[in-house]
Every structure is written in C-alpha cells, then in structure tokens.
C-alpha cells in the first residue's frame, strides 16, 4: 500500500486523551500517548481498536518546557489506520480541525491522569483552524 504524507512526521511522546462514540452512540474515551505528530495527523499509542473513519476528538497536552505556558491541542479528526501484532499498538488519525488553547491551571504535566473537562481561560487568545476541503 502506498502511503503518501502531506507533511513530515515528528516523533513525539506527549499525553493524549481520545474520545469517540461506539456503534450504539455511547461516549467512550481512552488515555495514551502520541507516537508522532505532523501537520495533517498523528499516531496515538493506545490499547484500543477503532474502525477506519471513526470520528474522534483528541486532546494533546503540550509541555511548558516547549511552549513557555502549558497548552492543549484539541483536534477533531478520523481514524485512518490501526497497528496490531508485531507493531506498536495504536491508531493513526487525520486532523480535520484543531484548536490550540491554554491548559486549565489545575493540570500539571506529569500528573497520572488528564483533566475530565477542558478548561478555558477567558483572558487568553485561542488559535483555531479548519483545514480546507479538497
């Protein structure tokens, strides 16, 4: 299979939370870590298997060391592949929309769990983008 990429992959391990709905429409979520990130998608090391085209919401915690202020990258996308036996277990997702915003003050990188609800700081500017449709 020929897999062409629109942008370069950057190996990066960051905490990530992924949310989706199962076939019955019930909300689901899992915690994992990024394996790599590019401008058009990411690979998430997570012990779940989702069908291709499953819509997902992804929250990546960006460390203060890299951004000078804790930020979270919120993405909407869809599953495009899944790795299995003999490979790092996880899924590849394409990013359709994203938003970069300050992390809630209660979260500190290195904590064992992610916050349940994303926080918003009203005095900060959010960066949002929607990728153009082809």
Rosetta constraint file for C-alpha pairs under 8 A:
AtomPair CA 6 CA 39 HARMONIC 7.87 0.50
AtomPair CA 6 CA 40 HARMONIC 6.81 0.50
AtomPair CA 7 CA 38 HARMONIC 5.91 0.50
AtomPair CA 7 CA 39 HARMONIC 5.80 0.50
AtomPair CA 7 CA 40 HARMONIC 6.56 0.50
AtomPair CA 8 CA 38 HARMONIC 5.71 0.50
AtomPair CA 8 CA 39 HARMONIC 7.47 0.50
AtomPair CA 9 CA 36 HARMONIC 5.97 0.50
AtomPair CA 9 CA 37 HARMONIC 5.49 0.50
AtomPair CA 9 CA 38 HARMONIC 4.62 0.50
AtomPair CA 9 CA 39 HARMONIC 7.98 0.50
AtomPair CA 9 CA 42 HARMONIC 7.98 0.50
AtomPair CA 10 CA 36 HARMONIC 5.22 0.50
AtomPair CA 10 CA 37 HARMONIC 5.26 0.50
AtomPair CA 10 CA 38 HARMONIC 6.06 0.50
AtomPair CA 11 CA 35 HARMONIC 5.96 0.50
AtomPair CA 11 CA 36 HARMONIC 4.16 0.50
AtomPair CA 11 CA 37 HARMONIC 6.58 0.50
AtomPair CA 12 CA 34 HARMONIC 6.18 0.50
AtomPair CA 12 CA 35 HARMONIC 5.61 0.50
AtomPair CA 12 CA 36 HARMONIC 4.96 0.50
AtomPair CA 12 CA 37 HARMONIC 6.71 0.50
AtomPair CA 13 CA 33 HARMONIC 5.79 0.50
AtomPair CA 13 CA 34 HARMONIC 4.89 0.50
AtomPair CA 13 CA 35 HARMONIC 5.52 0.50
AtomPair CA 13 CA 36 HARMONIC 7.09 0.50
AtomPair CA 14 CA 33 HARMONIC 5.23 0.50
AtomPair CA 14 CA 34 HARMONIC 5.30 0.50
AtomPair CA 14 CA 35 HARMONIC 7.95 0.50
AtomPair CA 14 CA 60 HARMONIC 6.71 0.50
AtomPair CA 14 CA 61 HARMONIC 6.37 0.50
AtomPair CA 14 CA 62 HARMONIC 6.86 0.50
AtomPair CA 14 CA 63 HARMONIC 7.95 0.50
AtomPair CA 15 CA 31 HARMONIC 7.59 0.50
AtomPair CA 15 CA 32 HARMONIC 6.19 0.50
AtomPair CA 15 CA 33 HARMONIC 4.60 0.50
AtomPair CA 15 CA 34 HARMONIC 6.69 0.50
AtomPair CA 15 CA 60 HARMONIC 5.97 0.50
AtomPair CA 15 CA 61 HARMONIC 5.64 0.50
AtomPair CA 16 CA 31 HARMONIC 5.92 0.50
AtomPair CA 16 CA 32 HARMONIC 5.29 0.50
AtomPair CA 16 CA 33 HARMONIC 5.00 0.50
AtomPair CA 16 CA 34 HARMONIC 6.48 0.50
AtomPair CA 16 CA 44 HARMONIC 7.67 0.50
AtomPair CA 16 CA 58 HARMONIC 6.94 0.50
AtomPair CA 16 CA 59 HARMONIC 5.50 0.50
AtomPair CA 16 CA 60 HARMONIC 4.48 0.50
AtomPair CA 16 CA 61 HARMONIC 6.36 0.50
AtomPair CA 17 CA 29 HARMONIC 7.04 0.50
AtomPair CA 17 CA 30 HARMONIC 5.88 0.50
AtomPair CA 17 CA 31 HARMONIC 4.62 0.50
AtomPair CA 17 CA 32 HARMONIC 6.31 0.50
AtomPair CA 17 CA 33 HARMONIC 7.94 0.50
AtomPair CA 17 CA 58 HARMONIC 5.78 0.50
AtomPair CA 17 CA 59 HARMONIC 5.14 0.50
AtomPair CA 17 CA 60 HARMONIC 6.67 0.50
AtomPair CA 17 CA 114 HARMONIC 7.38 0.50
AtomPair CA 18 CA 29 HARMONIC 5.49 0.50
AtomPair CA 18 CA 30 HARMONIC 5.46 0.50
AtomPair CA 18 CA 31 HARMONIC 6.45 0.50
AtomPair CA 18 CA 32 HARMONIC 7.88 0.50
AtomPair CA 18 CA 56 HARMONIC 6.64 0.50
AtomPair CA 18 CA 57 HARMONIC 5.71 0.50
AtomPair CA 18 CA 58 HARMONIC 4.53 0.50
AtomPair CA 18 CA 59 HARMONIC 6.44 0.50
AtomPair CA 19 CA 27 HARMONIC 7.11 0.50
AtomPair CA 19 CA 28 HARMONIC 5.65 0.50
AtomPair CA 19 CA 29 HARMONIC 4.30 0.50
AtomPair CA 19 CA 30 HARMONIC 6.73 0.50
AtomPair CA 19 CA 56 HARMONIC 5.61 0.50
AtomPair CA 19 CA 57 HARMONIC 5.05 0.50
AtomPair CA 19 CA 58 HARMONIC 6.41 0.50
AtomPair CA 20 CA 27 HARMONIC 5.87 0.50
AtomPair CA 20 CA 28 HARMONIC 5.36 0.50
AtomPair CA 20 CA 29 HARMONIC 6.37 0.50
AtomPair CA 20 CA 54 HARMONIC 7.48 0.50
AtomPair CA 20 CA 55 HARMONIC 6.33 0.50
AtomPair CA 20 CA 56 HARMONIC 4.85 0.50
AtomPair CA 20 CA 57 HARMONIC 6.46 0.50
AtomPair CA 21 CA 25 HARMONIC 5.07 0.50
AtomPair CA 21 CA 26 HARMONIC 5.18 0.50
AtomPair CA 21 CA 27 HARMONIC 4.45 0.50
AtomPair CA 21 CA 28 HARMONIC 5.61 0.50
AtomPair CA 21 CA 55 HARMONIC 7.89 0.50
AtomPair CA 22 CA 26 HARMONIC 5.47 0.50
AtomPair CA 22 CA 27 HARMONIC 6.58 0.50
AtomPair CA 22 CA 28 HARMONIC 6.71 0.50
AtomPair CA 30 CA 46 HARMONIC 7.26 0.50
AtomPair CA 30 CA 48 HARMONIC 7.71 0.50
AtomPair CA 31 CA 46 HARMONIC 6.76 0.50
AtomPair CA 32 CA 44 HARMONIC 6.62 0.50
AtomPair CA 32 CA 45 HARMONIC 5.59 0.50
AtomPair CA 32 CA 46 HARMONIC 4.72 0.50
AtomPair CA 32 CA 47 HARMONIC 7.77 0.50
AtomPair CA 33 CA 44 HARMONIC 5.70 0.50
AtomPair CA 33 CA 45 HARMONIC 5.33 0.50
AtomPair CA 33 CA 46 HARMONIC 6.90 0.50
AtomPair CA 34 CA 42 HARMONIC 7.05 0.50
AtomPair CA 34 CA 43 HARMONIC 5.83 0.50
AtomPair CA 34 CA 44 HARMONIC 4.46 0.50
AtomPair CA 34 CA 45 HARMONIC 5.90 0.50
AtomPair CA 34 CA 60 HARMONIC 7.93 0.50
AtomPair CA 35 CA 42 HARMONIC 7.46 0.50
AtomPair CA 35 CA 43 HARMONIC 5.28 0.50
AtomPair CA 35 CA 44 HARMONIC 5.62 0.50
AtomPair CA 35 CA 45 HARMONIC 6.07 0.50
AtomPair CA 36 CA 42 HARMONIC 5.64 0.50
AtomPair CA 36 CA 43 HARMONIC 5.38 0.50
AtomPair CA 36 CA 44 HARMONIC 7.49 0.50
AtomPair CA 37 CA 41 HARMONIC 6.11 0.50
AtomPair CA 37 CA 42 HARMONIC 4.29 0.50
AtomPair CA 37 CA 43 HARMONIC 6.55 0.50
AtomPair CA 38 CA 42 HARMONIC 5.98 0.50
AtomPair CA 40 CA 94 HARMONIC 5.87 0.50
AtomPair CA 40 CA 95 HARMONIC 5.46 0.50
AtomPair CA 40 CA 96 HARMONIC 7.80 0.50
AtomPair CA 41 CA 92 HARMONIC 7.32 0.50
AtomPair CA 41 CA 93 HARMONIC 5.52 0.50
AtomPair CA 41 CA 94 HARMONIC 4.14 0.50
AtomPair CA 41 CA 95 HARMONIC 4.87 0.50
AtomPair CA 42 CA 92 HARMONIC 5.84 0.50
AtomPair CA 42 CA 93 HARMONIC 5.61 0.50
AtomPair CA 42 CA 94 HARMONIC 6.66 0.50
AtomPair CA 42 CA 95 HARMONIC 7.66 0.50
AtomPair CA 43 CA 90 HARMONIC 7.02 0.50
AtomPair CA 43 CA 91 HARMONIC 5.70 0.50
AtomPair CA 43 CA 92 HARMONIC 4.37 0.50
AtomPair CA 43 CA 93 HARMONIC 6.39 0.50
AtomPair CA 44 CA 90 HARMONIC 5.43 0.50
AtomPair CA 44 CA 91 HARMONIC 5.42 0.50
AtomPair CA 44 CA 92 HARMONIC 6.35 0.50
AtomPair CA 44 CA 93 HARMONIC 7.90 0.50
AtomPair CA 45 CA 88 HARMONIC 6.94 0.50
AtomPair CA 45 CA 89 HARMONIC 5.87 0.50
AtomPair CA 45 CA 90 HARMONIC 4.23 0.50
AtomPair CA 45 CA 91 HARMONIC 6.69 0.50
AtomPair CA 46 CA 89 HARMONIC 6.39 0.50
AtomPair CA 46 CA 90 HARMONIC 4.75 0.50
AtomPair CA 46 CA 91 HARMONIC 7.18 0.50
AtomPair CA 47 CA 89 HARMONIC 6.27 0.50
AtomPair CA 47 CA 90 HARMONIC 6.27 0.50
AtomPair CA 48 CA 90 HARMONIC 6.91 0.50
AtomPair CA 49 CA 82 HARMONIC 6.75 0.50
AtomPair CA 49 CA 90 HARMONIC 7.35 0.50
AtomPair CA 49 CA 91 HARMONIC 7.38 0.50
AtomPair CA 50 CA 54 HARMONIC 6.60 0.50
AtomPair CA 50 CA 79 HARMONIC 7.17 0.50
AtomPair CA 50 CA 82 HARMONIC 7.40 0.50
AtomPair CA 50 CA 91 HARMONIC 7.71 0.50
AtomPair CA 51 CA 79 HARMONIC 6.99 0.50
AtomPair CA 52 CA 78 HARMONIC 7.45 0.50
AtomPair CA 52 CA 79 HARMONIC 4.99 0.50
AtomPair CA 52 CA 80 HARMONIC 5.09 0.50
AtomPair CA 52 CA 81 HARMONIC 6.08 0.50
AtomPair CA 52 CA 82 HARMONIC 7.86 0.50
AtomPair CA 53 CA 78 HARMONIC 5.23 0.50
AtomPair CA 53 CA 79 HARMONIC 5.05 0.50
AtomPair CA 53 CA 80 HARMONIC 6.11 0.50
AtomPair CA 54 CA 78 HARMONIC 5.32 0.50
AtomPair CA 54 CA 79 HARMONIC 5.37 0.50
AtomPair CA 55 CA 76 HARMONIC 7.45 0.50
AtomPair CA 55 CA 77 HARMONIC 5.81 0.50
AtomPair CA 55 CA 78 HARMONIC 4.38 0.50
AtomPair CA 55 CA 79 HARMONIC 6.69 0.50
AtomPair CA 56 CA 76 HARMONIC 5.91 0.50
AtomPair CA 56 CA 77 HARMONIC 5.40 0.50
AtomPair CA 56 CA 78 HARMONIC 5.45 0.50
AtomPair CA 56 CA 79 HARMONIC 7.17 0.50
AtomPair CA 57 CA 74 HARMONIC 7.28 0.50
AtomPair CA 57 CA 75 HARMONIC 5.68 0.50
AtomPair CA 57 CA 76 HARMONIC 4.67 0.50
AtomPair CA 57 CA 77 HARMONIC 6.49 0.50
AtomPair CA 58 CA 73 HARMONIC 7.89 0.50
AtomPair CA 58 CA 74 HARMONIC 5.72 0.50
AtomPair CA 58 CA 75 HARMONIC 4.97 0.50
AtomPair CA 58 CA 76 HARMONIC 6.35 0.50
AtomPair CA 58 CA 77 HARMONIC 7.81 0.50
AtomPair CA 59 CA 72 HARMONIC 6.52 0.50
AtomPair CA 59 CA 73 HARMONIC 5.65 0.50
AtomPair CA 59 CA 74 HARMONIC 4.62 0.50
AtomPair CA 59 CA 75 HARMONIC 6.40 0.50
AtomPair CA 60 CA 72 HARMONIC 5.57 0.50
AtomPair CA 60 CA 73 HARMONIC 5.01 0.50
AtomPair CA 60 CA 74 HARMONIC 6.53 0.50
AtomPair CA 61 CA 70 HARMONIC 7.63 0.50
AtomPair CA 61 CA 71 HARMONIC 6.30 0.50
AtomPair CA 61 CA 72 HARMONIC 4.63 0.50
AtomPair CA 61 CA 73 HARMONIC 6.46 0.50
AtomPair CA 61 CA 103 HARMONIC 7.78 0.50
AtomPair CA 61 CA 109 HARMONIC 7.56 0.50
AtomPair CA 62 CA 66 HARMONIC 7.23 0.50
AtomPair CA 62 CA 67 HARMONIC 7.14 0.50
AtomPair CA 62 CA 70 HARMONIC 6.21 0.50
AtomPair CA 62 CA 71 HARMONIC 5.23 0.50
AtomPair CA 62 CA 72 HARMONIC 5.63 0.50
AtomPair CA 62 CA 73 HARMONIC 7.12 0.50
AtomPair CA 63 CA 67 HARMONIC 6.47 0.50
AtomPair CA 63 CA 69 HARMONIC 7.76 0.50
AtomPair CA 63 CA 70 HARMONIC 5.70 0.50
AtomPair CA 63 CA 71 HARMONIC 7.06 0.50
AtomPair CA 63 CA 109 HARMONIC 6.35 0.50
AtomPair CA 64 CA 68 HARMONIC 4.86 0.50
AtomPair CA 64 CA 69 HARMONIC 4.90 0.50
AtomPair CA 64 CA 70 HARMONIC 4.59 0.50
AtomPair CA 64 CA 71 HARMONIC 7.40 0.50
AtomPair CA 64 CA 109 HARMONIC 7.83 0.50
AtomPair CA 65 CA 69 HARMONIC 7.88 0.50
AtomPair CA 67 CA 71 HARMONIC 7.15 0.50
AtomPair CA 69 CA 102 HARMONIC 7.26 0.50
AtomPair CA 70 CA 102 HARMONIC 6.00 0.50
AtomPair CA 70 CA 103 HARMONIC 5.42 0.50
AtomPair CA 71 CA 100 HARMONIC 6.78 0.50
AtomPair CA 71 CA 101 HARMONIC 5.54 0.50
AtomPair CA 71 CA 102 HARMONIC 4.35 0.50
AtomPair CA 71 CA 103 HARMONIC 4.77 0.50
AtomPair CA 72 CA 100 HARMONIC 5.87 0.50
AtomPair CA 72 CA 101 HARMONIC 5.58 0.50
AtomPair CA 72 CA 102 HARMONIC 6.10 0.50
AtomPair CA 72 CA 103 HARMONIC 5.41 0.50
AtomPair CA 73 CA 98 HARMONIC 6.92 0.50
AtomPair CA 73 CA 99 HARMONIC 5.87 0.50
AtomPair CA 73 CA 100 HARMONIC 4.64 0.50
AtomPair CA 73 CA 101 HARMONIC 6.69 0.50
AtomPair CA 74 CA 98 HARMONIC 5.47 0.50
AtomPair CA 74 CA 99 HARMONIC 5.08 0.50
AtomPair CA 74 CA 100 HARMONIC 6.24 0.50
AtomPair CA 74 CA 101 HARMONIC 7.94 0.50
AtomPair CA 75 CA 95 HARMONIC 6.31 0.50
AtomPair CA 75 CA 96 HARMONIC 7.42 0.50
AtomPair CA 75 CA 97 HARMONIC 5.67 0.50
AtomPair CA 75 CA 98 HARMONIC 4.23 0.50
AtomPair CA 75 CA 99 HARMONIC 6.43 0.50
AtomPair CA 76 CA 95 HARMONIC 6.01 0.50
AtomPair CA 76 CA 96 HARMONIC 5.78 0.50
AtomPair CA 76 CA 97 HARMONIC 5.16 0.50
AtomPair CA 76 CA 98 HARMONIC 6.25 0.50
AtomPair CA 77 CA 93 HARMONIC 6.36 0.50
AtomPair CA 77 CA 94 HARMONIC 5.44 0.50
AtomPair CA 77 CA 95 HARMONIC 4.42 0.50
AtomPair CA 77 CA 96 HARMONIC 4.90 0.50
AtomPair CA 77 CA 97 HARMONIC 6.76 0.50
AtomPair CA 78 CA 93 HARMONIC 5.32 0.50
AtomPair CA 78 CA 94 HARMONIC 5.63 0.50
AtomPair CA 78 CA 95 HARMONIC 6.98 0.50
AtomPair CA 78 CA 96 HARMONIC 7.74 0.50
AtomPair CA 79 CA 91 HARMONIC 6.81 0.50
AtomPair CA 79 CA 92 HARMONIC 5.88 0.50
AtomPair CA 79 CA 93 HARMONIC 4.31 0.50
AtomPair CA 79 CA 94 HARMONIC 6.54 0.50
AtomPair CA 80 CA 91 HARMONIC 7.58 0.50
AtomPair CA 80 CA 92 HARMONIC 5.62 0.50
AtomPair CA 80 CA 93 HARMONIC 5.35 0.50
AtomPair CA 80 CA 94 HARMONIC 6.62 0.50
AtomPair CA 81 CA 91 HARMONIC 5.64 0.50
AtomPair CA 81 CA 92 HARMONIC 5.02 0.50
AtomPair CA 81 CA 93 HARMONIC 7.08 0.50
AtomPair CA 82 CA 89 HARMONIC 7.55 0.50
AtomPair CA 82 CA 90 HARMONIC 5.83 0.50
AtomPair CA 82 CA 91 HARMONIC 4.26 0.50
AtomPair CA 82 CA 92 HARMONIC 6.16 0.50
AtomPair CA 83 CA 87 HARMONIC 6.01 0.50
AtomPair CA 83 CA 88 HARMONIC 6.42 0.50
AtomPair CA 83 CA 89 HARMONIC 5.18 0.50
AtomPair CA 83 CA 90 HARMONIC 5.42 0.50
AtomPair CA 83 CA 91 HARMONIC 6.09 0.50
AtomPair CA 84 CA 88 HARMONIC 6.96 0.50
AtomPair CA 84 CA 89 HARMONIC 5.32 0.50
AtomPair CA 84 CA 90 HARMONIC 7.37 0.50
AtomPair CA 85 CA 89 HARMONIC 7.27 0.50
AtomPair CA 96 CA 130 HARMONIC 6.46 0.50
AtomPair CA 96 CA 131 HARMONIC 5.69 0.50
AtomPair CA 97 CA 128 HARMONIC 7.83 0.50
AtomPair CA 97 CA 129 HARMONIC 5.94 0.50
AtomPair CA 97 CA 130 HARMONIC 4.47 0.50
AtomPair CA 97 CA 131 HARMONIC 5.96 0.50
AtomPair CA 98 CA 128 HARMONIC 5.89 0.50
AtomPair CA 98 CA 129 HARMONIC 5.63 0.50
AtomPair CA 98 CA 130 HARMONIC 6.58 0.50
AtomPair CA 99 CA 126 HARMONIC 6.99 0.50
AtomPair CA 99 CA 127 HARMONIC 5.61 0.50
AtomPair CA 99 CA 128 HARMONIC 4.23 0.50
AtomPair CA 99 CA 129 HARMONIC 6.41 0.50
AtomPair CA 100 CA 126 HARMONIC 6.02 0.50
AtomPair CA 100 CA 127 HARMONIC 5.14 0.50
AtomPair CA 100 CA 128 HARMONIC 6.35 0.50
AtomPair CA 101 CA 120 HARMONIC 7.53 0.50
AtomPair CA 101 CA 124 HARMONIC 7.86 0.50
AtomPair CA 101 CA 125 HARMONIC 7.36 0.50
AtomPair CA 101 CA 126 HARMONIC 5.05 0.50
AtomPair CA 101 CA 127 HARMONIC 6.63 0.50
AtomPair CA 102 CA 119 HARMONIC 7.98 0.50
AtomPair CA 102 CA 120 HARMONIC 7.03 0.50
AtomPair CA 102 CA 121 HARMONIC 6.77 0.50
AtomPair CA 102 CA 124 HARMONIC 7.23 0.50
AtomPair CA 102 CA 126 HARMONIC 7.74 0.50
AtomPair CA 103 CA 107 HARMONIC 6.97 0.50
AtomPair CA 103 CA 118 HARMONIC 7.58 0.50
AtomPair CA 103 CA 119 HARMONIC 6.45 0.50
AtomPair CA 103 CA 120 HARMONIC 7.41 0.50
AtomPair CA 104 CA 118 HARMONIC 6.88 0.50
AtomPair CA 104 CA 119 HARMONIC 4.70 0.50
AtomPair CA 104 CA 120 HARMONIC 6.58 0.50
AtomPair CA 104 CA 121 HARMONIC 7.35 0.50
AtomPair CA 107 CA 111 HARMONIC 7.43 0.50
AtomPair CA 107 CA 114 HARMONIC 7.28 0.50
AtomPair CA 107 CA 115 HARMONIC 6.62 0.50
